[in-house]
Amino acid sequence: MKDSKFVFDKITKLLEHGLVSSRDLTNELVSILKSKRDEIVFKMKLTSKDEFEILSKRVENLEKKLEKSSTRIGKKTKRVKKS
């Protein structure tokens, strides 16, 4: 009985270590793939979604300012009548 318990303990330890190492292997693989993805994005000079939204809002604000300034300039200029 002691021998069978010893064998079962060894088998469970092996399975336990196998599961832990497979999880570690999976986590390591995922982190490697993420870093490769980040390298590719950096090389392609792509922006993230957050950066894109911020930049588009800045462009909208600049367009509004440009539109306001062009309407102000249009109102300030007066036409001179030719005689």
Backbone hydrogen bonds in HBPLUS format (Angstrom, degrees):
<---DONOR---> <-ACCEPTOR-->    atom                        ^
c    i                          cat <-CA-CA->   ^        H-A-AA   ^      H-
h    n   atom  resd res      DA  || num        DHA   H-A  angle D-A-AA Bond
n    s   type  num  typ     dist DA aas  dist angle  dist       angle   num
A0005-LYS N   A0001-MET O   3.06 MM   4  6.27 157.2  2.11 147.1 153.4     1
A0006-PHE N   A0002-LYS O   2.95 MM   4  6.12 155.9  2.01 146.9 153.6     2
A0007-VAL N   A0003-ASP O   2.97 MM   4  6.21 155.4  2.03 146.3 152.7     3
A0008-PHE N   A0004-SER O   2.89 MM   4  6.12 162.1  1.92 149.2 154.0     4
A0009-ASP N   A0005-LYS O   2.89 MM   4  6.07 155.9  1.95 147.5 154.3     5
A0010-LYS N   A0006-PHE O   3.02 MM   4  6.26 158.2  2.07 146.2 151.8     6
A0011-ILE N   A0007-VAL O   2.91 MM   4  6.17 159.5  1.95 151.6 157.5     7
A0012-THR N   A0008-PHE O   2.88 MM   4  6.08 162.6  1.91 150.5 155.2     8
A0013-LYS N   A0009-ASP O   2.96 MM   4  6.14 154.1  2.02 145.7 153.0     9
A0014-LEU N   A0010-LYS O   2.97 MM   4  6.21 156.3  2.02 147.1 153.3    10
A0015-LEU N   A0011-ILE O   2.95 MM   4  6.23 162.6  1.98 152.1 156.6    11
A0016-GLU N   A0012-THR O   2.82 MM   4  5.93 157.3  1.87 145.5 152.6    12
A0017-HIS N   A0013-LYS O   2.92 MM   4  6.09 165.2  1.94 151.1 154.3    13
A0018-GLY N   A0014-LEU O   2.88 MM   4  6.01 148.7  1.98 143.1 152.8    14
A0019-LEU N   A0015-LEU O   2.90 MM   4  6.16 154.7  1.97 150.8 156.2    15
A0020-VAL N   A0016-GLU O   3.05 MM   4  6.28 161.4  2.08 148.6 153.9    16
A0021-SER N   A0017-HIS O   2.89 MM   4  6.02 163.4  1.92 147.0 151.8    17
A0022-SER N   A0018-GLY O   2.91 MM   4  6.04 146.8  2.02 140.1 149.6    18
A0023-ARG N   A0019-LEU O   2.95 MM   4  6.16 153.4  2.02 146.6 153.4    19
A0024-ASP N   A0020-VAL O   2.89 MM   4  6.15 159.5  1.93 148.9 155.2    20
A0025-LEU N   A0021-SER O   2.82 MM   4  5.93 152.8  1.89 140.2 148.2    21
A0026-THR N   A0022-SER O   2.89 MM   4  6.07 153.1  1.96 141.3 148.4    22
A0027-ASN N   A0023-ARG O   2.86 MM   4  6.12 165.2  1.88 153.7 157.5    23
A0028-GLU N   A0024-ASP O   2.86 MM   4  6.03 157.8  1.91 147.9 154.4    24
A0029-LEU N   A0025-LEU O   2.91 MM   4  6.07 157.5  1.97 146.1 152.3    25
A0030-VAL N   A0026-THR O   2.94 MM   4  6.19 159.6  1.98 151.8 157.1    26
A0031-SER N   A0027-ASN O   2.99 MM   4  6.21 159.7  2.03 147.8 153.2    27
A0032-ILE N   A0028-GLU O   2.95 MM   4  6.17 153.3  2.02 148.0 155.4    28
A0033-LEU N   A0029-LEU O   2.98 MM   4  6.22 162.3  2.02 150.1 154.6    29
A0034-LYS N   A0030-VAL O   2.95 MM   4  6.18 154.6  2.02 148.2 155.3    30
A0035-SER N   A0031-SER O   3.02 MM   4  6.21 157.5  2.07 144.6 150.3    31
A0036-LYS N   A0032-ILE O   2.98 MM   4  6.24 154.3  2.05 149.1 156.3    32
A0037-ARG N   A0033-LEU O   2.93 MM   4  6.14 154.8  2.00 145.6 152.6    33
A0038-ASP N   A0034-LYS O   2.92 MM   4  6.19 158.0  1.97 148.8 154.6    34
A0039-GLU N   A0035-SER O   2.94 MM   4  6.19 150.3  2.03 143.4 151.5    35
A0040-ILE N   A0036-LYS O   3.01 MM   4  6.28 158.9  2.06 149.6 154.5    36
A0041-VAL N   A0037-ARG O   2.95 MM   4  6.22 162.9  1.98 152.9 157.6    37
A0042-PHE N   A0038-ASP O   2.92 MM   4  6.06 156.6  1.97 145.2 151.8    38
A0043-LYS N   A0039-GLU O   2.90 MM   4  6.14 157.1  1.96 149.0 155.1    39
A0044-MET N   A0040-ILE O   2.96 MM   4  6.16 149.4  2.05 147.6 155.9    40
A0046-LEU N   A0041-VAL O   3.19 MM   5  5.52 166.5  2.21 154.4 156.6    41
A0045-LYS N   A0042-PHE O   3.13 MM   3  4.94 149.5  2.22  96.3 105.6    42
A0052-PHE N   A0048-SER O   2.96 MM   4  6.17 157.1  2.01 149.9 156.7    43
A0053-GLU N   A0049-LYS O   2.97 MM   4  6.22 158.7  2.02 150.1 155.1    44
A0054-ILE N   A0050-ASP O   3.04 MM   4  6.28 160.2  2.08 150.6 155.8    45
A0055-LEU N   A0051-GLU O   2.92 MM   4  6.12 163.6  1.95 150.9 155.5    46
A0056-SER N   A0052-PHE O   2.88 MM   4  6.07 157.7  1.93 150.0 156.3    47
A0057-LYS N   A0053-GLU O   3.03 MM   4  6.21 154.6  2.10 145.7 152.1    48
A0058-ARG N   A0054-ILE O   3.02 MM   4  6.29 152.8  2.09 146.7 154.3    49
A0059-VAL N   A0055-LEU O   2.96 MM   4  6.23 154.4  2.03 147.9 154.7    50
A0060-GLU N   A0056-SER O   2.96 MM   4  6.20 156.6  2.02 145.8 152.0    51
A0061-ASN N   A0057-LYS O   2.97 MM   4  6.22 159.3  2.02 148.0 153.1    52
A0062-LEU N   A0058-ARG O   2.98 MM   4  6.23 157.3  2.04 147.1 153.3    53
A0063-GLU N   A0059-VAL O   2.89 MM   4  6.13 154.2  1.96 149.9 157.1    54
A0064-LYS N   A0060-GLU O   2.97 MM   4  6.24 155.5  2.04 149.1 155.4    55
A0065-LYS N   A0061-ASN O   2.99 MM   4  6.26 160.2  2.03 149.6 154.7    56
A0066-LEU N   A0062-LEU O   2.90 MM   4  6.08 157.3  1.95 147.4 153.9    57
A0067-GLU N   A0063-GLU O   2.89 MM   4  6.07 154.9  1.96 146.3 153.2    58
A0068-LYS N   A0064-LYS O   2.90 MM   4  6.16 158.1  1.95 149.9 155.7    59
A0069-SER N   A0065-LYS O   2.92 MM   4  6.11 160.8  1.96 148.8 154.2    60
A0070-SER N   A0066-LEU O   2.93 MM   4  6.09 151.0  2.02 144.3 152.2    61
A0071-THR N   A0067-GLU O   3.05 MM   4  6.27 149.9  2.14 144.1 151.7    62
A0072-ARG N   A0068-LYS O   3.03 MM   4  6.25 149.8  2.12 145.0 153.3    63
A0073-ILE N   A0069-SER O   3.02 MM   4  6.19 157.4  2.07 144.9 150.5    64
A0074-GLY N   A0070-SER O   3.07 MM   4  6.19 153.2  2.15 138.7 145.9    65
A0075-LYS N   A0071-THR O   3.11 MM   4  6.29 145.7  2.23 139.9 148.0    66
A0076-LYS N   A0072-ARG O   3.02 MM   4  6.19 146.9  2.13 146.1 155.1    67
A0077-THR N   A0073-ILE O   3.23 MM   4  6.36 150.1  2.32 149.7 154.6    68
